[in-house]
Amino acid sequence: MKRALAYLALFLLTVLEMTLGLIAGAAAMVSVITEMVARATAAGGDNFARRVRICPVSPRLRTEMANVLSGLANPAAGGTR
């Protein structure tokens, strides 16, 4: 009986590990897809700006906007002040 419970626990831990691995893989895949879409959108915006002869968004402004959005998505420890 004790041995059977050990095998059952081992089986459940294996299933849990596989499930968590699938969840982590899906999250990573969504992150990769989002990054690809963001880069394609940025390239499309730059090409469009060149075609209509206007100044595209500068890399510095783009970085600052990304930092602001990142700060909104990941607030600092301790919450807002």
N, C-alpha and C positions, 0 to 999 in steps of 0.2 A: 504494500500500500504506500509506504513512504517513497519507494522508488518511482511508483507511478505518478505521485504528486510532483516529484522532482522533474520527471519527463514532461509533465503537463506545464509546469512553470517554465521550463526551458522552451517549450513550443510556443507558449504565449509571449515570452520575451522575444523570440525570433520573429513572430508575426508583428509585434509592436515595432521592432527595429526596422523591418521591411516597410511598414506603413509610414513611419516617420521619415524614412529615406525617400519614399515616393512623394511625400508632401514637400520635403526640402528640394527635391529635384524639380517638382512643378513650380515652386516659388522661384528657383533659379532660372527656369525656362521663361517664366513671365518677365523676369528682370531683363534677360537677354533680348527678348522680343521688344520690350519697351525701349531699351537702349537703341536697338536698330531703328525703330520707328522715329525716335527723337533725332538720331543722326540723319536719317533720310529727310525728315522735315526741315532740319537746319540747312542741309545742302540744297533742298528745293527752294527755301527762302532766299538763300544767297544767289542762286541762279536766277530767280525771278527778279531780285533787286538789280543784278547786273543787266538783265535784259531790258528793264525799263529805266535804266541809268539813274538809279538812286543809291544812296549809301546804305549798304546792308548793316545790320546790327553789329556793332564792334564786338570782338571776342571778349574784351574787358566787361562790357555791359552784359553780355551773355553769361559770363562767369558770375557777376554780381547777382543777376537774377536767379541763377541756379543756386547760389548760396542762400538767398532769401527763401526760395521755395524749399530748400533742404532744411533750413531752420524751422519752417512752419511744419514740415512733415515729421521732423525729429526734434522735439523741444528739448532744451537742456535739462539736466537733472535738477530737481527741485521745483519744477513747474514754472508757470509764468509769474512775473512780478508786477 
